[in-house]
Amino acid sequence: MRILFLGAPGVGKGTQAERVGEAMGIPHISTGEMFRRHVGSRTSLGLRVAEILAQGDLVPDVLTVEMMLERLRDPDTINGYILDGFPRNLAQVHALDGAIGDYALDAVVVLEASNEVLKERMLARGRADDTEESVSNRLDVYERETAPLIHLYRERGLVVSVDGVGDVEKITASIQTALAGHF
Ligand code: AMP
């Protein structure tokens, strides 16, 4: 099963993608986490992207796509995976389509929450890039670059929308129910 989680920053994608992946026995692949690990261990990629992450801008597609396509060649992806944070713009959609095929994803889970909830959650989370400036930039980047992908995946008949506000366990259960209804 290949599932993509889409949604604004702060909506709880990472938490839910991790939980659903664990329940399904498939890896949760988060580009944000991969970049943060590179920054933390000061690899050459980490040094190149640290400032970009801090500002909440998108890392250039060449770097992101190369890192991701390499990850998708790992043997643990053989039975599927949950993608979290990639693709984030149209060019990345095309790169993913080229690598796995236009109709290779089985579902796209879209988590929803209002901008007020998103801001509140991010500022409470306290991650290094959760400053007011970066948060508002990431919400803008999401609206401009990533939100249009929902329309594209809806046209492919893949979108399953789930309310991302409330109890973590209940949201996981809603996602699982919505996916079961989709397949
Ligand atoms: P996330 O953990 O998904 O919120 O991602 C954290 C940060 O990593 C983002 O604000 C971007 O700077 C970078 N990032 C993560 N995924 C991508 C992507 N697909 N393309 C470009 N930059 C990304």
Backbone and ligand atoms as CSV (ligand in chain L), in Angstrom:
chain,resi,resn,atom,element,x,y,z
A,1,MET,N,N,0.831,-1.189,0.000
A,1,MET,CA,C,0.000,0.000,0.000
A,1,MET,C,C,0.876,1.254,0.000
A,2,ARG,N,N,0.594,2.158,-0.919
A,2,ARG,CA,C,1.361,3.406,-0.952
A,2,ARG,C,C,0.404,4.559,-0.688
A,3,ILE,N,N,0.612,5.203,0.439
A,3,ILE,CA,C,-0.304,6.259,0.865
A,3,ILE,C,C,0.467,7.548,1.086
A,4,LEU,N,N,-0.121,8.655,0.638
A,4,LEU,CA,C,0.475,9.966,0.867
A,4,LEU,C,C,-0.385,10.732,1.866
A,5,PHE,N,N,0.261,11.355,2.843
A,5,PHE,CA,C,-0.439,12.247,3.774
A,5,PHE,C,C,-0.174,13.675,3.349
A,6,LEU,N,N,-1.251,14.424,3.128
A,6,LEU,CA,C,-1.141,15.834,2.752
A,6,LEU,C,C,-1.867,16.675,3.787
A,7,GLY,N,N,-1.388,17.882,3.972
A,7,GLY,CA,C,-2.062,18.779,4.910
A,7,GLY,C,C,-1.097,19.873,5.310
A,8,ALA,N,N,-1.635,20.930,5.860
A,8,ALA,CA,C,-0.817,22.083,6.218
A,8,ALA,C,C,0.164,21.733,7.330
A,9,PRO,N,N,1.235,22.531,7.463
A,9,PRO,CA,C,2.153,22.312,8.571
A,9,PRO,C,C,1.402,22.472,9.899
A,10,GLY,N,N,1.677,21.587,10.842
A,10,GLY,CA,C,1.022,21.677,12.154
A,10,GLY,C,C,-0.274,20.898,12.247
A,11,VAL,N,N,-0.684,20.261,11.157
A,11,VAL,CA,C,-1.980,19.581,11.181
A,11,VAL,C,C,-1.902,18.203,11.858
A,12,GLY,N,N,-0.656,17.749,12.114
A,12,GLY,CA,C,-0.508,16.446,12.777
A,12,GLY,C,C,-0.216,15.312,11.804
A,13,LYS,N,N,0.237,15.677,10.601
A,13,LYS,CA,C,0.578,14.672,9.582
A,13,LYS,C,C,1.607,13.675,10.066
A,14,GLY,N,N,2.686,14.209,10.667
A,14,GLY,CA,C,3.792,13.352,11.098
A,14,GLY,C,C,3.316,12.319,12.110
A,15,THR,N,N,2.608,12.797,13.127
A,15,THR,CA,C,2.099,11.915,14.183
A,15,THR,C,C,1.179,10.854,13.592
A,16,GLN,N,N,0.251,11.274,12.767
A,16,GLN,CA,C,-0.727,10.329,12.226
A,16,GLN,C,C,-0.088,9.395,11.205
A,17,ALA,N,N,0.799,9.908,10.376
A,17,ALA,CA,C,1.448,9.057,9.368
A,17,ALA,C,C,2.251,7.963,10.070
A,18,GLU,N,N,2.909,8.334,11.157
A,18,GLU,CA,C,3.702,7.375,11.937
A,18,GLU,C,C,2.789,6.282,12.513
A,19,ARG,N,N,1.678,6.693,13.110
A,19,ARG,CA,C,0.759,5.741,13.755
A,19,ARG,C,C,0.103,4.807,12.744
A,20,VAL,N,N,-0.329,5.380,11.618
A,20,VAL,CA,C,-1.001,4.559,10.601
A,20,VAL,C,C,0.014,3.599,9.955
A,21,GLY,N,N,1.222,4.099,9.722
A,21,GLY,CA,C,2.271,3.250,9.138
A,21,GLY,C,C,2.591,2.073,10.046
A,22,GLU,N,N,2.677,2.356,11.328
A,22,GLU,CA,C,2.982,1.298,12.294
A,22,GLU,C,C,1.865,0.247,12.299
A,23,ALA,N,N,0.629,0.724,12.310
A,23,ALA,CA,C,-0.508,-0.208,12.315
A,23,ALA,C,C,-0.527,-1.065,11.045
A,24,MET,N,N,-0.073,-0.494,9.925
A,24,MET,CA,C,-0.104,-1.242,8.665
A,24,MET,C,C,1.187,-2.018,8.411
A,25,GLY,N,N,2.184,-1.790,9.257
A,25,GLY,CA,C,3.465,-2.487,9.082
A,25,GLY,C,C,4.250,-2.008,7.875
A,26,ILE,N,N,4.108,-0.730,7.553
A,26,ILE,CA,C,4.889,-0.155,6.447
A,26,ILE,C,C,5.602,1.104,6.951
A,27,PRO,N,N,6.760,1.432,6.352
A,27,PRO,CA,C,7.520,2.575,6.868
A,27,PRO,C,C,6.859,3.931,6.612
A,28,HIS,N,N,7.096,4.826,7.564
A,28,HIS,CA,C,6.643,6.208,7.457
A,28,HIS,C,C,7.851,6.998,6.975
A,29,ILE,N,N,7.729,7.611,5.821
A,29,ILE,CA,C,8.858,8.328,5.238
A,29,ILE,C,C,8.566,9.824,5.232
A,30,SER,N,N,9.306,10.563,6.053
A,30,SER,CA,C,9.091,11.998,6.185
A,30,SER,C,C,10.326,12.752,5.701
A,31,THR,N,N,10.166,13.549,4.651
A,31,THR,CA,C,11.311,14.329,4.159
A,31,THR,C,C,11.760,15.346,5.214
A,32,GLY,N,N,10.807,15.930,5.947
A,32,GLY,CA,C,11.167,16.894,6.990
A,32,GLY,C,C,12.073,16.248,8.031
A,33,GLU,N,N,11.695,15.046,8.463
A,33,GLU,CA,C,12.520,14.334,9.451
A,33,GLU,C,C,13.891,13.996,8.879
A,34,MET,N,N,13.905,13.584,7.618
A,34,MET,CA,C,15.191,13.248,6.999
A,34,MET,C,C,16.094,14.478,6.956
A,35,PHE,N,N,15.518,15.614,6.562
A,35,PHE,CA,C,16.318,16.848,6.527
A,35,PHE,C,C,16.790,17.225,7.930
A,36,ARG,N,N,15.890,17.105,8.922
A,36,ARG,CA,C,16.295,17.474,10.291
A,36,ARG,C,C,17.426,16.580,10.790
A,37,ARG,N,N,17.407,15.313,10.399
A,37,ARG,CA,C,18.495,14.412,10.793
A,37,ARG,C,C,19.810,14.841,10.142
A,38,HIS,N,N,19.737,15.235,8.861
A,38,HIS,CA,C,20.955,15.718,8.189
A,38,HIS,C,C,21.495,16.971,8.880
A,39,VAL,N,N,20.573,17.872,9.256
A,39,VAL,CA,C,21.012,19.107,9.925
A,39,VAL,C,C,21.659,18.747,11.263
A,40,GLY,N,N,21.003,17.850,12.012
A,40,GLY,CA,C,21.506,17.454,13.332
A,40,GLY,C,C,22.873,16.806,13.260
A,41,SER,N,N,23.103,16.000,12.231
A,41,SER,CA,C,24.415,15.337,12.168
A,41,SER,C,C,25.386,16.083,11.259
A,42,ARG,N,N,25.019,17.297,10.859
A,42,ARG,CA,C,25.911,18.182,10.109
A,42,ARG,C,C,26.548,17.518,8.894
A,43,THR,N,N,25.732,16.794,8.145
A,43,THR,CA,C,26.220,16.243,6.874
A,43,THR,C,C,26.321,17.398,5.875
A,44,SER,N,N,26.894,17.146,4.690
A,44,SER,CA,C,27.012,18.259,3.742
A,44,SER,C,C,25.619,18.712,3.298
A,45,LEU,N,N,24.691,17.760,3.130
A,45,LEU,CA,C,23.312,18.161,2.795
A,45,LEU,C,C,22.722,18.986,3.938
A,46,GLY,N,N,22.954,18.534,5.182
A,46,GLY,CA,C,22.429,19.243,6.348
A,46,GLY,C,C,22.906,20.681,6.405
A,47,LEU,N,N,24.181,20.887,6.107
A,47,LEU,CA,C,24.728,22.243,6.157
A,47,LEU,C,C,24.121,23.111,5.057
A,48,ARG,N,N,23.800,22.495,3.930
A,48,ARG,CA,C,23.208,23.261,2.819
A,48,ARG,C,C,21.777,23.671,3.114
A,49,VAL,N,N,21.045,22.827,3.875
A,49,VAL,CA,C,19.609,23.091,4.024
A,49,VAL,C,C,19.212,23.722,5.358
A,50,ALA,N,N,20.136,23.813,6.305
A,50,ALA,CA,C,19.788,24.275,7.659
A,50,ALA,C,C,19.040,25.612,7.644
A,51,GLU,N,N,19.595,26.570,6.911
A,51,GLU,CA,C,19.007,27.913,6.887
A,51,GLU,C,C,17.619,27.905,6.219
A,52,ILE,N,N,17.493,27.080,5.192
A,52,ILE,CA,C,16.210,26.977,4.469
A,52,ILE,C,C,15.124,26.446,5.406
A,53,LEU,N,N,15.464,25.417,6.176
A,53,LEU,CA,C,14.500,24.859,7.135
A,53,LEU,C,C,14.134,25.892,8.191
A,54,ALA,N,N,15.142,26.599,8.692
A,54,ALA,CA,C,14.891,27.574,9.758
A,54,ALA,C,C,13.919,28.649,9.280
A,55,GLN,N,N,14.003,29.006,7.994
A,55,GLN,CA,C,13.125,30.057,7.466
A,55,GLN,C,C,11.783,29.527,7.009
A,56,GLY,N,N,11.681,28.214,6.893
A,56,GLY,CA,C,10.408,27.628,6.475
A,56,GLY,C,C,10.190,27.654,4.974
A,57,ASP,N,N,11.290,27.806,4.221
A,57,ASP,CA,C,11.177,27.735,2.757
A,57,ASP,C,C,11.332,26.292,2.304
A,58,LEU,N,N,11.020,26.038,1.033
A,58,LEU,CA,C,11.207,24.686,0.515
A,58,LEU,C,C,12.656,24.489,0.091
A,59,VAL,N,N,13.181,23.329,0.417
A,59,VAL,CA,C,14.510,22.930,-0.055
A,59,VAL,C,C,14.396,22.756,-1.579
A,60,PRO,N,N,15.437,23.146,-2.351
A,60,PRO,CA,C,15.350,22.999,-3.816
A,60,PRO,C,C,14.975,21.571,-4.234
A,61,ASP,N,N,14.164,21.485,-5.286
A,61,ASP,CA,C,13.655,20.189,-5.729
A,61,ASP,C,C,14.751,19.174,-6.029
A,62,VAL,N,N,15.846,19.615,-6.651
A,62,VAL,CA,C,16.885,18.630,-7.006
A,62,VAL,C,C,17.368,17.871,-5.778
A,63,LEU,N,N,17.590,18.600,-4.681
A,63,LEU,CA,C,18.096,17.962,-3.460
A,63,LEU,C,C,17.036,17.053,-2.852
A,64,THR,N,N,15.803,17.575,-2.799
A,64,THR,CA,C,14.713,16.828,-2.166
A,64,THR,C,C,14.397,15.554,-2.940
A,65,VAL,N,N,14.293,15.702,-4.254
A,65,VAL,CA,C,13.913,14.560,-5.090
A,65,VAL,C,C,14.998,13.481,-5.046
A,66,GLU,N,N,16.251,13.899,-5.104
A,66,GLU,CA,C,17.326,12.903,-5.080
A,66,GLU,C,C,17.304,12.117,-3.763
A,67,MET,N,N,17.148,12.854,-2.644
A,67,MET,CA,C,17.126,12.196,-1.329
A,67,MET,C,C,15.949,11.219,-1.242
A,68,MET,N,N,14.816,11.653,-1.752
A,68,MET,CA,C,13.602,10.854,-1.651
A,68,MET,C,C,13.647,9.623,-2.540
A,69,LEU,N,N,14.085,9.800,-3.780
A,69,LEU,CA,C,14.087,8.651,-4.693
A,69,LEU,C,C,15.085,7.600,-4.221
A,70,GLU,N,N,16.150,8.057,-3.595
A,70,GLU,CA,C,17.110,7.113,-3.031
A,70,GLU,C,C,16.449,6.325,-1.891
A,71,ARG,N,N,15.696,7.035,-1.049
A,71,ARG,CA,C,15.006,6.372,0.080
A,71,ARG,C,C,14.001,5.342,-0.424
A,72,LEU,N,N,13.330,5.669,-1.532
A,72,LEU,CA,C,12.297,4.763,-2.059
A,72,LEU,C,C,12.893,3.498,-2.680
A,73,ARG,N,N,14.213,3.495,-2.844
A,73,ARG,CA,C,14.865,2.281,-3.353
A,73,ARG,C,C,15.276,1.342,-2.228
A,74,ASP,N,N,15.102,1.754,-0.968
A,74,ASP,CA,C,15.463,0.891,0.159
A,74,ASP,C,C,14.531,-0.318,0.201
A,75,PRO,N,N,15.070,-1.474,0.606
A,75,PRO,CA,C,14.277,-2.708,0.570
A,75,PRO,C,C,13.037,-2.695,1.471
A,76,ASP,N,N,13.006,-1.870,2.516
A,76,ASP,CA,C,11.833,-1.875,3.412
A,76,ASP,C,C,10.596,-1.241,2.761
A,77,THR,N,N,10.754,-0.703,1.538
A,77,THR,CA,C,9.612,-0.058,0.877
A,77,THR,C,C,8.842,-1.026,-0.025
A,78,ILE,N,N,9.293,-2.270,-0.036
A,78,ILE,CA,C,8.762,-3.251,-0.997
A,78,ILE,C,C,7.247,-3.466,-0.864
A,79,ASN,N,N,6.730,-3.436,0.382
A,79,ASN,CA,C,5.285,-3.638,0.568
A,79,ASN,C,C,4.503,-2.332,0.682
A,80,GLY,N,N,5.174,-1.228,0.422
A,80,GLY,CA,C,4.498,0.060,0.471
A,80,GLY,C,C,5.109,0.982,1.512
A,81,TYR,N,N,4.483,2.145,1.661
A,81,TYR,CA,C,5.006,3.162,2.578
A,81,TYR,C,C,3.984,4.265,2.741
A,82,ILE,N,N,4.211,5.054,3.785
A,82,ILE,CA,C,3.414,6.268,3.986
A,82,ILE,C,C,4.337,7.451,3.717
A,83,LEU,N,N,3.998,8.258,2.748
A,83,LEU,CA,C,4.780,9.462,2.469
A,83,LEU,C,C,4.208,10.635,3.248
A,84,ASP,N,N,5.103,11.379,3.886
A,84,ASP,CA,C,4.695,12.518,4.714
A,84,ASP,C,C,5.591,13.694,4.361
A,85,GLY,N,N,5.034,14.700,3.705
A,85,GLY,CA,C,5.830,15.896,3.386
A,85,GLY,C,C,6.451,15.881,2.007
A,86,PHE,N,N,6.160,14.876,1.226
A,86,PHE,CA,C,6.644,14.788,-0.158
A,86,PHE,C,C,5.637,13.995,-0.967
A,87,PRO,N,N,5.212,14.456,-2.130
A,87,PRO,CA,C,5.581,15.697,-2.812
A,87,PRO,C,C,4.896,16.925,-2.216
A,88,ARG,N,N,5.561,18.065,-2.365
A,88,ARG,CA,C,5.080,19.317,-1.799
A,88,ARG,C,C,4.850,20.378,-2.865
A,89,ASN,N,N,5.149,20.073,-4.111
A,89,ASN,CA,C,4.831,20.989,-5.218
A,89,ASN,C,C,4.672,20.153,-6.491
A,90,LEU,N,N,4.297,20.819,-7.573
A,90,LEU,CA,C,3.988,20.111,-8.807
A,90,LEU,C,C,5.201,19.392,-9.389
A,91,ALA,N,N,6.364,20.040,-9.323
A,91,ALA,CA,C,7.569,19.417,-9.879
A,91,ALA,C,C,7.875,18.111,-9.148
A,92,GLN,N,N,7.632,18.094,-7.842
A,92,GLN,CA,C,7.886,16.871,-7.058
A,92,GLN,C,C,6.854,15.789,-7.388
A,93,VAL,N,N,5.623,16.197,-7.680
A,93,VAL,CA,C,4.616,15.216,-8.112
A,93,VAL,C,C,5.109,14.529,-9.386
A,94,HIS,N,N,5.602,15.327,-10.333
A,94,HIS,CA,C,6.050,14.755,-11.597
A,94,HIS,C,C,7.255,13.840,-11.388
A,95,ALA,N,N,8.146,14.235,-10.474
A,95,ALA,CA,C,9.314,13.388,-10.197
A,95,ALA,C,C,8.864,12.055,-9.595
A,96,LEU,N,N,7.892,12.123,-8.685
A,96,LEU,CA,C,7.390,10.885,-8.064
A,96,LEU,C,C,6.674,10.030,-9.109
A,97,ASP,N,N,5.855,10.665,-9.948
A,97,ASP,CA,C,5.164,9.934,-11.014
A,97,ASP,C,C,6.178,9.208,-11.903
A,98,GLY,N,N,7.249,9.924,-12.221
A,98,GLY,CA,C,8.281,9.336,-13.088
A,98,GLY,C,C,8.940,8.141,-12.441
A,99,ALA,N,N,9.071,8.184,-11.114
A,99,ALA,CA,C,9.781,7.104,-10.413
A,99,ALA,C,C,8.886,5.899,-10.150
A,100,ILE,N,N,7.632,6.140,-9.749
A,100,ILE,CA,C,6.798,4.990,-9.350
A,100,ILE,C,C,5.584,4.785,-10.273
A,101,GLY,N,N,5.337,5.746,-11.170
A,101,GLY,CA,C,4.191,5.637,-12.086
A,101,GLY,C,C,3.072,6.579,-11.661
A,102,ASP,N,N,2.329,7.107,-12.637
A,102,ASP,CA,C,1.285,8.100,-12.375
A,102,ASP,C,C,0.175,7.572,-11.474
A,103,TYR,N,N,-0.065,6.271,-11.533
A,103,TYR,CA,C,-1.186,5.726,-10.763
A,103,TYR,C,C,-0.724,4.750,-9.687
A,104,ALA,N,N,0.466,5.001,-9.185
A,104,ALA,CA,C,1.039,4.058,-8.222
A,104,ALA,C,C,0.585,4.315,-6.783
A,105,LEU,N,N,0.140,5.531,-6.483
A,105,LEU,CA,C,-0.338,5.774,-5.118
A,105,LEU,C,C,-1.731,5.160,-4.976
A,106,ASP,N,N,-2.025,4.634,-3.782
A,106,ASP,CA,C,-3.328,4.009,-3.550
A,106,ASP,C,C,-4.319,4.982,-2.917
A,107,ALA,N,N,-3.818,5.934,-2.148
A,107,ALA,CA,C,-4.703,6.903,-1.503
A,107,ALA,C,C,-3.893,8.118,-1.059
A,108,VAL,N,N,-4.581,9.250,-0.971
A,108,VAL,CA,C,-3.988,10.479,-0.446
A,108,VAL,C,C,-4.874,10.945,0.707
A,109,VAL,N,N,-4.348,10.869,1.912
A,109,VAL,CA,C,-5.104,11.299,3.094
A,109,VAL,C,C,-4.862,12.797,3.288
A,110,VAL,N,N,-5.925,13.585,3.260
A,110,VAL,CA,C,-5.805,15.023,3.479
A,110,VAL,C,C,-6.329,15.340,4.871
A,111,LEU,N,N,-5.452,15.822,5.746
A,111,LEU,CA,C,-5.864,16.197,7.105
A,111,LEU,C,C,-6.202,17.681,7.116
A,112,GLU,N,N,-7.288,18.013,7.796
A,112,GLU,CA,C,-7.777,19.386,7.759
A,112,GLU,C,C,-7.867,20.024,9.141
A,113,ALA,N,N,-7.504,21.306,9.198
A,113,ALA,CA,C,-7.669,22.102,10.425
A,113,ALA,C,C,-7.621,23.566,10.032
A,114,SER,N,N,-8.200,24.423,10.864
A,114,SER,CA,C,-8.194,25.859,10.542
A,114,SER,C,C,-6.806,26.448,10.789
A,115,ASN,N,N,-6.529,27.581,10.152
A,115,ASN,CA,C,-5.235,28.245,10.322
A,115,ASN,C,C,-4.947,28.619,11.774
A,116,GLU,N,N,-5.983,28.964,12.532
A,116,GLU,CA,C,-5.778,29.337,13.949
A,116,GLU,C,C,-5.254,28.129,14.718
A,117,VAL,N,N,-5.879,26.978,14.489
A,117,VAL,CA,C,-5.445,25.754,15.178
A,117,VAL,C,C,-4.011,25.408,14.773
A,118,LEU,N,N,-3.703,25.541,13.488
A,118,LEU,CA,C,-2.366,25.192,12.995
A,118,LEU,C,C,-1.297,26.055,13.663
A,119,LYS,N,N,-1.546,27.369,13.696
A,119,LYS,CA,C,-0.573,28.298,14.290
A,119,LYS,C,C,-0.368,27.984,15.760
A,120,GLU,N,N,-1.477,27.802,16.455
A,120,GLU,CA,C,-1.425,27.505,17.884
A,120,GLU,C,C,-0.588,26.247,18.153
A,121,ARG,N,N,-0.863,25.198,17.376
A,121,ARG,CA,C,-0.158,23.931,17.573
A,121,ARG,C,C,1.326,24.063,17.302
A,122,MET,N,N,1.679,24.766,16.214
A,122,MET,CA,C,3.092,24.871,15.873
A,122,MET,C,C,3.848,25.675,16.919
A,123,LEU,N,N,3.230,26.769,17.379
A,123,LEU,CA,C,3.933,27.598,18.359
A,123,LEU,C,C,4.061,26.863,19.689
A,124,ALA,N,N,3.136,25.945,19.987
A,124,ALA,CA,C,3.205,25.178,21.232
A,124,ALA,C,C,4.220,24.042,21.126
A,125,ARG,N,N,4.487,23.577,19.894
A,125,ARG,CA,C,5.329,22.408,19.659
A,125,ARG,C,C,6.800,22.700,19.944
A,126,GLY,N,N,7.224,23.945,19.601
A,126,GLY,CA,C,8.583,24.358,19.943
A,126,GLY,C,C,9.705,23.712,19.154
A,127,ARG,N,N,9.422,23.229,17.928
A,127,ARG,CA,C,10.491,22.708,17.085
A,127,ARG,C,C,11.367,23.886,16.669
A,128,ALA,N,N,12.622,23.617,16.243
A,128,ALA,CA,C,13.554,24.715,15.938
A,128,ALA,C,C,12.983,25.683,14.901
A,129,ASP,N,N,12.184,25.161,13.949
A,129,ASP,CA,C,11.649,26.044,12.904
A,129,ASP,C,C,10.236,26.538,13.234
A,130,ASP,N,N,9.824,26.432,14.493
A,130,ASP,CA,C,8.485,26.876,14.880
A,130,ASP,C,C,8.453,28.287,15.448
A,131,THR,N,N,9.230,29.190,14.850
A,131,THR,CA,C,9.164,30.600,15.239
A,131,THR,C,C,7.990,31.237,14.499
A,132,GLU,N,N,7.502,32.383,15.008
A,132,GLU,CA,C,6.336,33.036,14.390
A,132,GLU,C,C,6.545,33.289,12.898
A,133,GLU,N,N,7.754,33.774,12.577
A,133,GLU,CA,C,8.045,34.131,11.186
A,133,GLU,C,C,8.029,32.905,10.276
A,134,SER,N,N,8.709,31.849,10.732
A,134,SER,CA,C,8.786,30.635,9.933
A,134,SER,C,C,7.411,29.974,9.803
A,135,VAL,N,N,6.647,29.989,10.895
A,135,VAL,CA,C,5.309,29.395,10.874
A,135,VAL,C,C,4.446,30.093,9.824
A,136,SER,N,N,4.469,31.432,9.830
A,136,SER,CA,C,3.584,32.112,8.882
A,136,SER,C,C,4.099,31.919,7.456
A,137,ASN,N,N,5.414,31.854,7.283
A,137,ASN,CA,C,5.954,31.566,5.945
A,137,ASN,C,C,5.563,30.172,5.481
A,138,ARG,N,N,5.648,29.187,6.380
A,138,ARG,CA,C,5.314,27.809,5.975
A,138,ARG,C,C,3.841,27.680,5.599
A,139,LEU,N,N,2.979,28.431,6.303
A,139,LEU,CA,C,1.556,28.386,5.938
A,139,LEU,C,C,1.345,29.001,4.542
A,140,ASP,N,N,2.073,30.088,4.243
A,140,ASP,CA,C,1.979,30.706,2.905
A,140,ASP,C,C,2.485,29.754,1.824
A,141,VAL,N,N,3.653,29.155,2.099
A,141,VAL,CA,C,4.242,28.233,1.118
A,141,VAL,C,C,3.286,27.071,0.871
A,142,TYR,N,N,2.662,26.589,1.945
A,142,TYR,CA,C,1.710,25.474,1.805
A,142,TYR,C,C,0.550,25.877,0.889
A,143,GLU,N,N,-0.044,27.036,1.156
A,143,GLU,CA,C,-1.185,27.492,0.347
A,143,GLU,C,C,-0.819,27.627,-1.119
A,144,ARG,N,N,0.364,28.182,-1.349
A,144,ARG,CA,C,0.783,28.493,-2.719
A,144,ARG,C,C,1.249,27.256,-3.485
A,145,GLU,N,N,2.083,26.437,-2.841
A,145,GLU,CA,C,2.762,25.348,-3.567
A,145,GLU,C,C,2.100,23.988,-3.384
A,146,THR,N,N,1.623,23.716,-2.161
A,146,THR,CA,C,1.207,22.347,-1.835
A,146,THR,C,C,-0.300,22.139,-1.928
A,147,ALA,N,N,-1.085,23.103,-1.446
A,147,ALA,CA,C,-2.542,22.912,-1.453
A,147,ALA,C,C,-3.093,22.583,-2.852
A,148,PRO,N,N,-2.545,23.184,-3.938
A,148,PRO,CA,C,-3.054,22.826,-5.273
A,148,PRO,C,C,-2.933,21.330,-5.610
A,149,LEU,N,N,-2.056,20.623,-4.921
A,149,LEU,CA,C,-1.898,19.182,-5.206
A,149,LEU,C,C,-3.148,18.400,-4.805
A,150,ILE,N,N,-3.918,18.937,-3.851
A,150,ILE,CA,C,-5.128,18.234,-3.413
A,150,ILE,C,C,-6.072,18.086,-4.604
A,151,HIS,N,N,-6.191,19.158,-5.370
A,151,HIS,CA,C,-7.059,19.163,-6.542
A,151,HIS,C,C,-6.602,18.107,-7.556
A,152,LEU,N,N,-5.294,18.086,-7.780
A,152,LEU,CA,C,-4.720,17.132,-8.746
A,152,LEU,C,C,-4.989,15.686,-8.320
A,153,TYR,N,N,-4.773,15.401,-7.048
A,153,TYR,CA,C,-4.980,14.022,-6.576
A,153,TYR,C,C,-6.473,13.700,-6.478
A,154,ARG,N,N,-7.298,14.740,-6.271
A,154,ARG,CA,C,-8.743,14.484,-6.258
A,154,ARG,C,C,-9.186,14.043,-7.654
A,155,GLU,N,N,-8.633,14.677,-8.675
A,155,GLU,CA,C,-8.955,14.283,-10.053
A,155,GLU,C,C,-8.543,12.859,-10.347
A,156,ARG,N,N,-7.526,12.380,-9.640
A,156,ARG,CA,C,-7.100,10.984,-9.828
A,156,ARG,C,C,-7.924,10.025,-8.960
A,157,GLY,N,N,-8.867,10.605,-8.208
A,157,GLY,CA,C,-9.761,9.763,-7.393
A,157,GLY,C,C,-9.111,9.198,-6.148
A,158,LEU,N,N,-8.080,9.888,-5.641
A,158,LEU,CA,C,-7.307,9.313,-4.537
A,158,LEU,C,C,-7.585,9.939,-3.174
A,159,VAL,N,N,-8.263,11.090,-3.161
A,159,VAL,CA,C,-8.323,11.858,-1.916
A,159,VAL,C,C,-9.353,11.347,-0.910
A,160,VAL,N,N,-8.867,11.211,0.326
A,160,VAL,CA,C,-9.697,10.848,1.472
A,160,VAL,C,C,-9.484,11.980,2.483
A,161,SER,N,N,-10.528,12.776,2.789
A,161,SER,CA,C,-10.353,13.906,3.713
A,161,SER,C,C,-10.758,13.528,5.128
A,162,VAL,N,N,-9.948,13.942,6.092
A,162,VAL,CA,C,-10.216,13.606,7.495
A,162,VAL,C,C,-9.987,14.849,8.355
A,163,ASP,N,N,-10.878,15.060,9.323
A,163,ASP,CA,C,-10.752,16.180,10.254
A,163,ASP,C,C,-9.548,15.937,11.171
A,164,GLY,N,N,-8.607,16.870,11.169
A,164,GLY,CA,C,-7.376,16.697,11.941
A,164,GLY,C,C,-7.431,17.315,13.332
A,165,VAL,N,N,-8.631,17.714,13.769
A,165,VAL,CA,C,-8.752,18.359,15.075
A,165,VAL,C,C,-9.372,17.381,16.074
A,166,GLY,N,N,-8.746,17.283,17.247
A,166,GLY,CA,C,-9.302,16.428,18.297
A,166,GLY,C,C,-8.274,15.455,18.839
A,167,ASP,N,N,-8.802,14.402,19.417
A,167,ASP,CA,C,-8.008,13.401,20.097
A,167,ASP,C,C,-7.145,12.592,19.110
A,168,VAL,N,N,-5.851,12.423,19.415
A,168,VAL,CA,C,-4.923,11.748,18.493
A,168,VAL,C,C,-5.420,10.348,18.107
A,169,GLU,N,N,-5.841,9.571,19.119
A,169,GLU,CA,C,-6.295,8.189,18.835
A,169,GLU,C,C,-7.543,8.179,17.946
A,170,LYS,N,N,-8.441,9.120,18.241
A,170,LYS,CA,C,-9.688,9.159,17.451
A,170,LYS,C,C,-9.407,9.535,16.002
A,171,ILE,N,N,-8.451,10.440,15.805
A,171,ILE,CA,C,-8.123,10.841,14.434
A,171,ILE,C,C,-7.516,9.654,13.680
A,172,THR,N,N,-6.632,8.896,14.365
A,172,THR,CA,C,-6.059,7.704,13.723
A,172,THR,C,C,-7.177,6.755,13.303
A,173,ALA,N,N,-8.137,6.548,14.211
A,173,ALA,CA,C,-9.248,5.636,13.905
A,173,ALA,C,C,-10.059,6.167,12.719
A,174,SER,N,N,-10.287,7.493,12.674
A,174,SER,CA,C,-11.040,8.067,11.538
A,174,SER,C,C,-10.303,7.841,10.220
A,175,ILE,N,N,-8.973,7.988,10.274
A,175,ILE,CA,C,-8.185,7.787,9.045
A,175,ILE,C,C,-8.312,6.331,8.593
A,176,GLN,N,N,-8.215,5.411,9.557
A,176,GLN,CA,C,-8.288,3.985,9.209
A,176,GLN,C,C,-9.660,3.634,8.634
A,177,THR,N,N,-10.707,4.199,9.236
A,177,THR,CA,C,-12.066,3.948,8.726
A,177,THR,C,C,-12.216,4.525,7.324
A,178,ALA,N,N,-11.710,5.757,7.139
A,178,ALA,CA,C,-11.831,6.407,5.830
A,178,ALA,C,C,-11.060,5.615,4.761
A,179,LEU,N,N,-9.889,5.103,5.132
A,179,LEU,CA,C,-9.106,4.317,4.161
A,179,LEU,C,C,-9.810,3.009,3.828
A,180,ALA,N,N,-10.365,2.370,4.860
A,180,ALA,CA,C,-11.074,1.097,4.627
A,180,ALA,C,C,-12.252,1.325,3.675
A,181,GLY,N,N,-12.917,2.478,3.804
A,181,GLY,CA,C,-14.035,2.801,2.915
A,181,GLY,C,C,-13.576,3.101,1.503
A,182,HIS,N,N,-12.353,3.581,1.386
A,182,HIS,CA,C,-11.806,3.975,0.073
A,182,HIS,C,C,-11.397,2.762,-0.756
A,183,PHE,N,N,-10.889,1.720,-0.051
A,183,PHE,CA,C,-10.361,0.548,-0.799
A,183,PHE,C,C,-11.446,-0.457,-1.140
L,1,AMP,P1,P,8.016,19.095,7.731
L,1,AMP,O1,O,8.634,18.272,8.817
L,1,AMP,O2,O,7.282,18.269,6.718
L,1,AMP,O3,O,7.181,20.214,8.275
L,1,AMP,O4,O,9.223,19.775,6.934
L,1,AMP,C1,C,10.121,20.652,7.574
L,1,AMP,C2,C,10.895,21.466,6.549
L,1,AMP,O5,O,11.673,20.591,5.714
L,1,AMP,C3,C,10.047,22.263,5.583
L,1,AMP,O6,O,9.640,23.509,6.123
L,1,AMP,C4,C,11.011,22.430,4.406
L,1,AMP,O7,O,11.986,23.406,4.686
L,1,AMP,C5,C,11.716,21.080,4.378
L,1,AMP,N1,N,11.002,20.100,3.522
L,1,AMP,C6,C,10.353,18.973,3.942
L,1,AMP,N2,N,9.832,18.309,2.901
L,1,AMP,C7,C,10.142,19.036,1.783
L,1,AMP,C8,C,9.862,18.877,0.404
L,1,AMP,N3,N,9.151,17.848,-0.068
L,1,AMP,N4,N,10.362,19.815,-0.449
L,1,AMP,C9,C,11.083,20.864,-0.006
L,1,AMP,N5,N,11.363,21.071,1.291
L,1,AMP,C10,C,10.896,20.173,2.192
